[in-house]
Amino acid sequence: MTRIDDPDAAVRRQVAASLGAMPEGQREAAVASLLERHGDDAITMDAALSSVHGGEADVLQRMSQAAAEPTPPRDAAITMLAATIVRGADEAAAQNLFASVADGTRPAWVRSAMLRGAEVTLLGAAMPGARRVAEPAATTAGLPCPTCPGGRAGPGGAYAFQRPGDPTFANRAGRRGPSLRLKRAPRPLTDLAASSADLHTRADAVLTHVTWPGKRGETIVAPLTAAERQRFDAGREVYRNVCQACHQPDGRGQERLAPSLLVSPFVLADPEIPARILLNGKEGSVGLMPPIGFALNDEQIAAVLTYVRREWGNDGSPVDPALIKTIRARTAARARPWTAAELNALPAAGRGGR
């Protein structure tokens, strides 16, 4: 760790990329120490987050407790860590983050940076120091968000919400596409939003893209039947065996390899859309999604789609094997993967999701 302050940025970035090999606990402490100094370097940040994948909450806790005065590296690091936590959709981590935002005993700048992280993921806000770009036109819809977690130095994830000119989200039967679905209300944040305290307006904006059971105005998601629950459980096993290596156990994917499945517009589209992707594959900005229809039967594809459409806060409808059988027959002669433009042009795309 003596080289985290090496004058050569390339050396520091290599150190950041290698921190994942350290034991748990030491790894998080090392990442916090690195980001404390160099969190405003986009490439170092992305490498460090890759090294600590799943441990962002620990690093954020360490940095927010140790930080005294704001600096560009601290502000950028806390913002990006918070953005990654929200994007990960882990219930406990998100609830703790929102409680920290509302905690008036914490430094105001730390709370603001944490809330900014939620704004980055949920509202498409820019990261500190991020390149500002124009809204994507229809011809560039589906390109990675340049300000989403993992995206300042390279391709980021897809925008979580509808962007002007993006047909991927068009006509989605009234879906607002919340990026974060919680099991209970984030009470500290809702109390902050209802108050006249600092950050209340920003907290209220973030809450428009967070849902939980019983939230006023939210559509109640029908629970899975016993048969659908069995299909969901079977899909979990298919996912572990076939999909997890690329898309990761938490569904967040891997930069430049596999996109996130959390509130993915293709995952939550009309079931015909993800069915075609699994059967025939899909070309995309992060590479090729290979077809897996030849390796899985109709029941297995329906199961894994049911799983990814209901896991990690997703609230899509379950998928029936009969639908997979129908789509398999319709696409039997197709010999190349789908493109986003082709999928968006299908009649099923106009029917919306859920």
N, C-alpha and C positions, 0 to 999 in steps of 0.2 A: 504493500500500500504506500510505499514511499514515493511512488511515481505518479500519484494522482495530481500532483502539482508540477509535473514535468512541463517545461516550457514548450515542448512540441505537442500541439493539439492532437496529432495522430497517435502519439503514445498514450495520452490521456483517454482517447476514445477506445483504444485497444484494451486499456485497463478496465474501462467501463464494461466492455463486451465480455471480459473474462471473469467478472465478479460472480456470475452464476455458479461457478465451480466451488465457491466457498461454502462452508457449513451454514445451515440455517441459523439465524441470529447474528452471526458474524457478517453474513452477506448483507442483511438489511442495514446493519450499522455502517458497513463500508459504502453502500450506495448512498446513504444519508450524508456521509462525510463528503463523498464526491460531489453530490448535487449541491451541497452547501457552498461549494467553491465554484462549480462549473455548470450549474443548472440552466444557465442561459445559453449554453451551447447546444443547439438542436440535436446534433449527431450524438454527442455525449449523452444527452437526455434519453434519446431513443434506445441507445445501447444499454444504458443503465436500467431502463424499464424492462427491457427484454431479459436482463439478467435476474431481475427480482420478480418476474411474472408471478402474480398471486400474492406477493408480499407488499403491495403498494400501501396498504393501510398501516402496516408496521412502520414503513419508512416515513409516511406522512406524519404519524404520531411522533416519531423521533424528531423530525424537523420542526414541527409546529411547537413542540415543547422547548426545543433548544433555541429557536430563533428569537432574537431580541429586537433588532432593528431590521427594517426591510432593505433588501439589496436586490438587484436584478436577478442573480442566480437563485436566491431564496424564493422570490415571488414567482418566477417561472416554474421552479421545481414543485412548489406547493400547488400551483394551478394545474400543472400537468398530472400530478399524482391524483388530485381530486377528480380531474376529468376521467382518468383511467378507472378509478373506483366506480364512478357513476356508470361508465360504459360497461363495466363488468357485471352490473346488476345483481351483485351479492347483497342479500337483504341486510345482514348485520353490518357489513361495511358501509353501505349507503346510509342506514339509519344513524350510525355513529358519526358519519361525515356531516349529515344535516344537523345533528345535535351540536356538533362542534361549531358549525356556522352560526347557530343561534346562541352560543355560549358567550355572554357578555364579559366574562372574565378573561377571555383570550384577547390578544392584541387585535385591534380593528383591521389592520392590514392583512393579518393571517386569515381572519374570517372572510374578508373580501376576496382574497386569493382562492380560498376554498370554494366560495360561491362562484367565482369566475370559472373554476373548473367544471362545475355543473352546467354553467352557461355554454361553455365550449362544447360539451357533449350534447346537451339537449336543445340548445338554441342556435348552434352554429357560430358562436362568438369566436373571435380570433384569440389565439394564444399570445401572451406577451412576446413581442419580437417576431411574430409570424408575418409572412408575406401576405399582404392584402390582395385579394383577387376579386374579380367581378363575379356576380352570380352566374352559375352555369347555364348556358343556353340549351335548348332542346337537343341540339346536335352533339352536345358534350354530356348529356345526362348519363349518370351512372359512373362518371369518373370519380376517383377518390376525393374526399374532402381534404383540402390542403391544410386545414386548421384543426382537424380532429386528432385525437390521441394517436401518436405514432406518425403524424403527417407533416411535421414542420421540416424535416430533413428528407422526406420521401413520401410515398403514397400513404395517405391515411385511410381510415375506414369510410364507408358510405355515410352521407348525411343521414341523421336519424329521423329528420322530419322533412315535410314537403318543401321543396325549393322551387321558386318560379321557373317554369319551363322544363321541369323534370317529369316526363311522362311515366316514369316508373311508379309514381305515386298518384297518377291521375285516376279519377273515378273510383276511389277505393271505398265506396259504399259508406262514406262518412267517417272512415277511420281517421283519427288524428295521428295515429302512429306513435303512441307514447314510447319513449326509449326506456323508461324505467317503470316497472310494475311492481309495487311493494305488497306485502301481505298485510300490512297495517299502516295507518296514517303516520307520517313523519311529524308527530305532534310538535316538537320544538320548532320545526321550520314553519308549520302552519300557524303557530302562535306568533312567530316573528313576522310573518306576512300580514297578519291581522293587526299588528301593532303599528305604532308611529316611530319605532326605533330605526336607527340606521339600517340599511340593506333591506327594509321591508318591501320596497317596490321590486327590487331584483328577486327577492325570495318568492314573491307572488308570481312573477313571470316564470320562474323555474317550475313552480308547482303546477302550472298549466300543462306541463308535459310529464307529470308524475301521476300515476293512478294507484288506487288501492281499493279493496272491497268496501263498498258503502260510500265512496266519494260521490258527492252530489253531481248529477249530470252524467255520470259514467254508465255505460252499458254493462249490464251484468253478464259475465262470461258463463255460459252454461257449463256445469261440472261434467266431467267425463262419466259416461255410464260404466258399469262393471266391465262390459266387453271392451269398451274404448280404453279403460284403465289397463286391462291386460295387454292391449295392443301397444299402449304407451310404454309399459314395462318391457315388453319384447323389443320395442324400438330402442330403448336405452342400451340393450345388449348389442344390437346391430351397430349402433353408433360407436360404442366402445371398440368393437372389433374392426369396423370399416372406416369410420369417419374421424375418430378422435385424434389420430396421429397428425392430421393436418389442421382440423378445426379446433383442437384442444378440448380438454375436459369441460371447460367453462363456456365453450362455444364462441370464444372471442377470436378464433382464427390466429393466423400468423402473418405478419407484414410481408408483402410480396409473395406469399404462398397461398394463403386461403383466407377468404373474407370472413368477417364476423357473421354469425347467424342470429345475433341478438337484434330483434326488430328489423331483420333484413326484409326489404320490400319484396324480394323474390320468395323467401321462405313463407311470408305471410300473405302472399297473393292468393288468388283463386287456386285451389289445390292442383288444378291441371298444370299450372306453371312450374312449381317445384317438381312435379312428377315428370315432366318432360326433361327437366335438367338432369335428374338422376338417371333417367332412361337413356338419354342421348348425349349428356355432357353439355358444357357451356364454356364459350370463350369469354374472357374478361380481362380487366385491367391488371389483375394480379396473376394472370396465367390461365391455364386450361383446367376446368373441372372435368375430370375424365368420366365417361359414362360407366355406370355400375349396374345397369339393367341386366346385363348378361350374367352377372354374378349373384344377383338377388332375385327371389321370386316376388310375385305380386304382394303376398302377405308381408314379406320383410320390408319392401319399399314403403308400403302403407304404414307399417309400424314405425319405421325410422322417421318418416315425415310427421306422423302424429307426435312423436317424441320431440323433434326439434321445433314444432309449431306450438308446443305447450311448455317447453322448458325455458329456464333463464328469464322468466317474466314474459315470454311470448304468449299470446292469447289467441292463436289461430285455431281453426276448427280441426277436429280429427279427420283422418283420411281413410276411406274405405278401400279394401283390396279390389273391389269391383271397378272402381275408377281407374286404378293402375292397370288392370287388365284391358280396359277400353283404350286408354292412352297408349299402351304398349302396342296394341293392334293398329292404331292409327299411325304410329310413327315407325312401324317395323321396317319400312323401306328407307328411312333416313340414315345417311351414312356420315354425317358430319355434326359437330356440336352446334347448339343454338347460340345466337348472339343476343345481346340485350334488346337490340332493335327488333329482331324477329319475335322475341317473346312479348314485347310491348305491343306489337301489332296484332297479336292473336285476339280473337273475340273474348277469350277468358280474361285477358288483362283488363278489359273494359268492365268486367263484372265486379271488380274490386276483390278485396280479401275477406278474411275471417273464415 
